[in-house]
Each structure stands twice: as C-alpha cells, then as structure tokens.
C-alpha cells in the first residue's frame, strides 16, 4: 500500500484517519474528540501568540516518514511546527520539522508513546511532545539525542502555556 492509496482511502471515508508505518502497517483511527481538539487548539494558539508564524504550524497534516529499510510511511501528528513554511501537499517531508506533538487518545497509547516515538526519532525530528488526556493534561517533552529521544521535561499543560515557545527552541 502506498501513500497515494492511503490518501484515496481517506477521501472515501471522512469518518476516520488513516496512517501507515514505514513497514506497511495500516492504522485506522476515529476523529479526535472534543477535549483532544481543545488541547490542540490551546497549543496552537500558544505557539502563535509566542511568535511562531502561523504558516509554520499545522494541525493534523500528513508527514512522510522514511523507514530504516527504505520504506516510506505516513503519519498524521496532532500538531507540527516547521522551521519554514511548506508547499501544499497531503504528505509533507520531515526535513524542516522542528516539533511534532501527539495528544494521546484512549486506545492509541502504544502507538503514540512507543511506535511513533521510534519512527519520529529515525526521521531525525528534533522534538517530540506527548500530551496525555489526564486531569493535568501532562506534557512529556522529548528531545532527540543521537538516534533516540530523551525525556527532558514532564509538566502539566498549564505550566507549558505559562512559558514561551522560545524557551523550548521554537521561537
């Protein structure tokens, strides 16, 4: 299955999001819930108000994830921050990505915290944040160290929103 096949599946089914690992494993997810969307919106507004240009931030856009064996996967992070504006497309390259954020939904814990972390690290994305939908909306910030991520901070979303994006290398 190719990314073009996945794009056609998504066009035919507006009720689900489809992703594919670089090894060819297809994941089908329902659309995010309200709380998930509010977390994404709060982070997007925080980034924009903190000086990150709007054309450098996107919600739920596809990324081409290169695999270790030459395969190509497609992941749809909840938020992506780039170093520069991107050309329009369904599956964008990861070359200019500074940060991907995944908001963990029930049932996606393993994919968001293990599988995607490994894939994003292999794609050399400098930062990967995971936001839990617990009472504190806990954010775990990972920074790429060599070929793997190291957790550098874990804090409630409210604390993150009281900092500036520049404090996290995103200004």
C-alpha positions in Angstrom: 0.0 0.0 0.0 1.3 3.5 -0.9 0.7 6.9 0.5 -1.5 7.6 -2.6 -3.6 4.5 -1.7 -4.0 5.9 1.8 -5.0 9.3 0.5 -7.7 7.7 -1.6 -9.0 5.8 1.4 -9.2 9.0 3.5 -11.0 10.8 0.6 -13.6 8.0 0.5 -14.0 7.8 4.4 -14.4 11.1 6.1 -15.1 9.4 9.5 -11.6 8.0 10.0 -7.9 9.0 9.7 -5.5 6.5 8.2 -1.8 6.2 8.8 0.8 3.7 7.6 4.1 2.8 9.2 7.2 2.6 7.1 6.9 -1.2 7.3 3.4 -1.0 5.8 1.2 -1.5 8.9 -2.0 0.5 8.4 -3.7 2.2 11.4 -7.3 3.4 11.3 -8.4 6.0 13.9 -11.6 7.7 14.6 -11.6 11.5 14.5 -10.4 13.1 17.7 -12.8 14.0 20.5 -13.6 17.5 21.8 -11.1 17.5 24.6 -8.4 16.4 22.2 -9.3 19.2 19.9 -9.3 21.8 22.7 -5.8 20.7 23.8 -4.5 21.0 20.2 -6.2 24.5 19.8 -4.7 25.7 23.1 -1.2 24.6 22.0 -1.6 26.2 18.5 -2.8 29.5 20.0 0.2 29.4 22.5 2.6 28.8 19.6 1.2 31.6 17.5 1.0 34.1 20.4 4.5 33.2 21.3 5.8 34.3 17.9 5.8 31.2 15.8 4.4 32.2 12.4 1.0 30.7 11.6 2.4 29.2 8.3 4.9 27.2 10.4 2.2 25.5 12.5 -0.3 22.9 11.3 -2.9 20.6 12.9 -3.4 17.0 11.6 -1.3 17.3 8.4 0.4 14.2 6.9 4.1 13.6 7.2 6.2 11.3 5.0 8.1 9.1 7.5 11.2 7.5 6.0 11.8 4.0 7.2 15.1 2.4 8.2 14.7 -0.2 5.3 13.9 2.3 2.6 10.1 2.2 3.0 8.0 5.3 3.5 5.2 5.6 6.0 2.6 8.4 6.5 1.8 9.7 10.0 -0.6 12.5 10.9 0.6 14.2 14.1 -1.8 16.3 16.0 0.4 19.4 15.7 3.6 20.0 13.6 5.9 23.0 13.9 8.3 23.7 10.9 11.3 26.0 10.6 9.8 27.5 7.5 6.5 27.5 5.5 5.8 24.3 3.4 4.5 23.8 0.0 0.9 22.5 -0.1 0.5 18.7 -0.2 -1.1 15.8 1.6 2.1 14.0 2.8 4.8 16.6 3.6 8.6 15.9 4.1 10.1 15.9 7.6 13.2 17.9 6.6 12.1 21.2 8.2 10.1 19.8 11.1 11.1 21.2 14.5 8.5 19.5 16.6 5.7 17.0 16.4 3.0 16.8 19.1 0.8 13.8 19.7 -2.2 14.0 22.0 -2.9 10.5 23.4 -6.4 9.3 22.9 -7.8 6.1 24.5 -6.5 3.1 22.6 -3.6 5.0 21.0 -1.2 4.9 23.9 1.1 2.3 22.5 1.3 3.8 19.0 1.7 7.4 20.3 4.3 6.7 23.0 6.3 3.8 21.5 5.8 3.3 17.8 5.6 6.9 16.6 8.4 8.0 19.0 10.7 5.5 17.3 9.6 6.5 13.8 10.0 10.2 14.5 13.4 9.7 16.1 14.5 7.6 13.0 13.3 10.6 10.8 15.5 12.9 12.9 12.7 15.2 14.1 14.4 17.3 16.8 11.5 17.4 19.3 8.6 15.1 20.1 6.0 16.0 22.7 3.3 13.7 24.1 0.2 15.1 25.8 -1.9 12.8 28.0 -5.6 13.5 28.4 -5.3 13.0 32.2 -6.6 15.7 34.7 -3.3 17.7 34.4 -3.0 17.2 30.6 0.5 16.1 31.3 3.1 17.1 28.6 6.2 15.0 28.2 8.8 16.8 26.1 11.4 14.6 24.3 14.5 15.9 22.6 16.4 14.0 20.0 19.8 12.7 21.4 21.6 10.8 18.7 19.1 8.4 17.2 16.6 8.3 20.1 14.5 10.7 22.2 15.4 11.6 25.8 12.6 13.0 28.0 13.8 16.4 29.1 10.7 17.6 31.0 7.3 16.5 32.1 4.8 19.1 33.3 1.1 20.0 33.2 -0.1 21.7 30.1 -1.0 24.8 32.2 2.7 25.2 33.1 3.8 24.8 29.4 1.3 27.6 28.5 2.9 29.9 31.0 6.3 29.6 29.3 7.2 30.9 25.8 7.8 28.7 22.8 11.3 30.3 22.6 12.1 28.6 25.9 11.7 25.3 24.1 13.7 26.1 21.0 10.6 27.1 19.0 10.9 30.9 18.8 
